[in-house]
Amino acid sequence: MIYLIAILVIGGLFVSLAILLLVAERYLVRYGPCAVGINEGSSVLKVQGGGTLLAALYENKVFIPSACGGKGSCGYCKVMVVAGGGPILPTETPFLNRVEMRSGMRLACQVKIKQDMEIRIPEDLLNVKQYQARVSLVRELTRDIKEVEFDLLDPEAIEQRPGQYVQIQAPGPEGPVFRAYSISSPMYEKRHVQLNVRLVPGGIASTYIHGLKAGDPVVLTGAYGEFRLSEDPDREIVCVGGGCGMAPMRNIIYSLYRRWPDRSCWLFFGCRSTRDVFYLEEYRQLAKQHPNFKIVYALSDPLGPGESWDGETGFIHLAVDKKLIPGINRQAFLCGPPPMIEAVIDVLKSKGLTDAAIFYDKF
């Protein structure tokens, strides 16, 4: 018992000392004004030292991806720190590979501004904006997926590429959090943003979004993402999704057929059961207008009592393997759970696609 008490006392002292150090750094250490240069001086931010780089960027309307609210648990807020960032912290290393570490990549939420800094971020992120929006439509697609549409108020229009995403601000127990959702509305619809959102049990943002109704105000930032649709009209497009991974595929398909009515495109979509099928009839109508649009839905679970299905069955990568012939000039976009993504990538590579021709989002 004496040893236990001693251990508890020592542990308490260490915790107290750590808290005192954090308080001392916050209130006693004054770093003064600091300059944060972005992309070799193309922009310079004047900030008060002592806070995190992520907070300073957001305060100056430079919005980089961050899903965890700056807690260091998502690994999205990567920026290249050229100078002034100090050593890499243990809280960062789980999210950085060796190449990233050698290049100066850091987590902006973990880097404290203590002196002048130089950073590099993709130019696309400098165009990301924060939007005040209002819910205009909420529609149930399946038992756990809703289609939610937002009218943009300020600014009134968004520039986005097919396959990009926005981050929705949701109230969390410790303050606002941001979560990423792919844009399902096509790029030519600039005055509103549509999402497909699956309800995650206990999920902060999905619970918040599923509780929204028409007229509710919402804050979002965007657009983010690396998807880039090929401009070559002779290049076939392959879209593969599962669940709410439909959203970027819908954006790509409608954007594509607005510009190239005769372009060849495949949509492969994996569902568990007939209850998870949505947008199928709408796509069939689209295919009547664009005969080079081919649709393949596949059910992975056995049919239940009273269910009927005349389409493909099994996992969606099997349908991809069955339907695609090798040797065609293609570009592919994938969105879904990691096992699905990995299986589909293997199939696509066996058909002749290179890594550069495959874009994917895992969730």
N, C-alpha and C positions, 0 to 999 in steps of 0.2 A: 504493500500500500504506500509506503514511504517513497519507493522508487517511482510509482505511478504519479504521486503528487509532485515529485520533483520534475518529472517529464512534462507534466501539464503546466507547471510554473514556468519552466524554461521555454516551452512552446508559446505560452502567453506573452512572455517577454519579447520573443522574436516577432510575433505578430504585432505587438504594440510598437516595437521599433520600426517595423516596415511601414505602419500607418503614419508614424511621426515623420518618417523620411518623405513619404508622399505628400503630407501636408506641408512640410517645410519647403519642398520643391515647388509646390503650387503657390504658396503665399509669401515665401521669403526670397526665393530665387527670382530675380527680375532679369530677363534676357534683353528687354528693350525692343525697339523696332527692328525688324529683320526684313530683308528683301528675298523674295522667292522668284527666281528667274525661270521662265518656262520656254523650252525649245530654243535655246541659244539666244535668249533675250527678246524673242518675238513678243513676249508679254512679261511684265514684272509686277508682282504683287507686293504691296507694303503691308506687313502684318505685325502684330504684337507677338513676340517670342514667348514660348512656354507651352503653347497648345500643340495639337497634332497637325500634321500636314493635311490630313483629310479634312479636318474642321476648317482650316484656313482656306482650302480650295473651295469648299461649299459656301463659306461666307462671302467669297468673291465670285460666286456664280460659275465656278468651274466644277462641273458635276461628273465625277468618275464613278464607275460601278461600285456599290457597297451594299451588300444584302443584310449584314448583321448589325448595322448601325454603329460601326466603329469599334466593335468589341474584339476584333482579331480572330473571328471564328469562321469567316467565309472565304477569305483569301482572294476576293475579287478586286480590291482596290490597289492593284499593282501599278507602280510608277517607277521610272528609272531615275534614281538620284545620282547625279553626276558629281556633285560636291556638296559638303555641308551636312550630310545626313547622319554622321557618326557610324558606329559599328552595327552590324546586323544583330537584332535581338533574338533571344531564344523563342519568343512568341511568333517570330516570322518564319523561322526555318522550316516548320512543317509544310508551308505553302510555297516554298521556293526550291526549285531544283538547282543543281550545281551551275548550269549555264546561266540561269537567271541571277544567281548570287554573284558570279564573276562579272556579269554585265552591269551590276549596280541596281538590280531590281529590288524594290522594297514594298512593304505594305504601308500605304499612306496613313492608315489609322494608328500605326505603331511608331511612326517616326515623329519625334518631337522637334519642333523648330527652336533651335537654340542659337543659331547664327544664320548668316546669309546662306542661301541654298540655290543650287541649280538642278532643275529636274527636266525630264523629257516625258511627254505623254503623246499618244496618237493625235494627230490633227483633228480627226473626227470628234474627239471628246471636247475639243474647244467649241464645237458647234452645238453640243448638247444644251438643252434649255429646260428650265422648270416651267411647268404649265399649271395654271388654275383651270380646272375642268368641272363639268357637271354631268352626272349620270343621266343619260337620255333613254336607255333601254336595258332591261334585264330579262333574259330569256333562258329557260331551262332547256339544255340540250340532252342531258342524261340525268340519271339519279344523283350524280355528284359533280357534274360539269355545267357551268352557266356561261352563257354568252353575255358579256357586259360591254356596253358602248358608252363612251364619254364624249360629250361635245366640248371642244376646246374654247376657252374664254379669253385667256391672256397668257401667252400669245394665242391668236385665233387659228393658227395653222402650223402643221408639223412637216418637216422634210424627213422622210425615212426611206430606206432601201428595203426591198422584199426580204423578209426573214429577220429583220431587226426586232429589238424589244424595248420596252419602257420599264421604269421602276415606279411602282405605286407606293406612296407614303401611307403607312397604316399606323394607328395608335398602338403602342406597346406598353407593357407594364413599367418599363424604365425610360419611356420616351418614344418618339417616332422611330419606326423602322422602315426600311425600303426592301421590297421584294420584286424580282424581275419576272415579267410576263411578256411572252412574244406577242407581237401585233398581228391580229388576224385580218384586219381591214387592209385593202390594197393600197399601194403607195400613192395612187392618184386621188384617194379620198383624204384630203389634207386637213379638213376641219373637224374631224373626229377620229377617235382611236377605239378600236374594238379588240376585246380579249376573249380567250376561252380559259376559264379558271376552274380548276378542280378543287373541291373542298378537301383539305388535308385535316384529319382529326387533330385538333389542338393547334393547328396552324394559325399564327397571328394574322397574317395578311389575307389568306384565303377565307378565314372566318369573317374578317372585316368586309371583304369584297362581296361575299355571298349574302351579307346582311344589308348591302346597299339597295336603295330604291331610287326610282326616277326622281330627279331634282336634287339629290344629295351632292354636296361639293366634294371634290377630290383633288389632291395634289399629286402630280406625276412628273418624272424627268425622262428625257430621252432625246433622240433615239440612240440606242447602243447596239453593238453587235458587228461581227465580222463577215456575215453572209454577203456574198457579192454574186449576183446573177450574171451569167455570161451574156455578152452583147452579140454573140455569134448566133444568128437565127437558125443556122443549120445544126447547132449543137443540141442534142436531145437532153431534156431535163428529167431527172428522176427524183421524186419526193417520197420520203418514207417517214411515217409517223405512227405514234401510238398514243391513245388517250388525249390529253390536252396538248400533245405534240402536234395536233392538227393545225394549231394557230398559224405558225409560220408557213406551213404548206398552203393554207388558204390564201395568204397574202401573196405568195409566190405565184400561184396558179392564176389568180384573177389579174395580177399585175402583168404577168406574161401574156395572157390572151388579149388584154387591152392593146398591147403594142405589136404582138406577133400572132395574128389570128390563126395561122396555119402551122405554128411551131409544134413539134412533137414533145409530149410531156406524159410521164407516168405518175400516177398517185397510188402508192401502196399504203394501206392503213390497217393497223392491227387492232382488233377488239377482242375482249374476252367472250362476250355473248351478244346476242341481238339487242339486248338492252343498252349496249354501249355504242351502237351504231348511230351516227348523226351526220348530217349534210349529204348523205348518199344520194337521195333523190334530187337534191339541188345540183350535185355534180353530174348526174345523168342528164339533166336538162342542158347543162353547159356543154357536155360532150356531143349533144345533138347539133349544137352550133359550131363546135370545133372537133371534127372527126379524128384529129390526131391526138386528142386527149383521151388517155386510157386509164380506167379506174379499176383497182383491185383492192377489195376489202377482204380480210381473212379473220375468222373466229378461232381463237386458241382453245376455248373450253368446249366440252361436249354440249350438244343441244339439250335444253331442258324440256320438260313436258309441255307440249303445245307449241314449241318453237319450230319454225321452218327456215331453211337457209339454202340457197342455190349457188352461193359463192364459194370462195376458197376456205379451207380450214387449216389449222395448224399455225405455227408461229410465222410472223410476217416475212422473216428472212427466207423462209422456204418458198414463199410465193415469188419473192424477188428473184431467187435462183431459177425458178421454173419459167418465169415469163420473159426475162431479159436474155437476149442472145448476146454473145461476146463480140468484141471488136467494133462496137459503135462509139462514135464520138459523143461522150456524155459528160454531164455535170450532175452531181447528186447533193441533195440536202436532206439531212436526217434530224429528227427531233423525237426523243423518247427516253425511256430508262436505259441505263448503261448496258445491261446485257443485250438488249435489242440492238443498240447502236453498234456494239462490237461484232455481233453476228452479221449484221447487214454490211458492215465495212469489209469483212472477210469475203462475203459473196461478191460485192462490187469489185474488189481487187481481182477476184478470179475472173471477172468479166472484162478486165483490162483497164479499170479506172485507177488513176494514181492518187496519192494522198492530196495533191494540190487540187484535184477535181472533186474532193469530198468535203463538204462542210457539215458540221454537226453540233447540236446542243444536247447535252445530257441533263436529266433532272431526276 
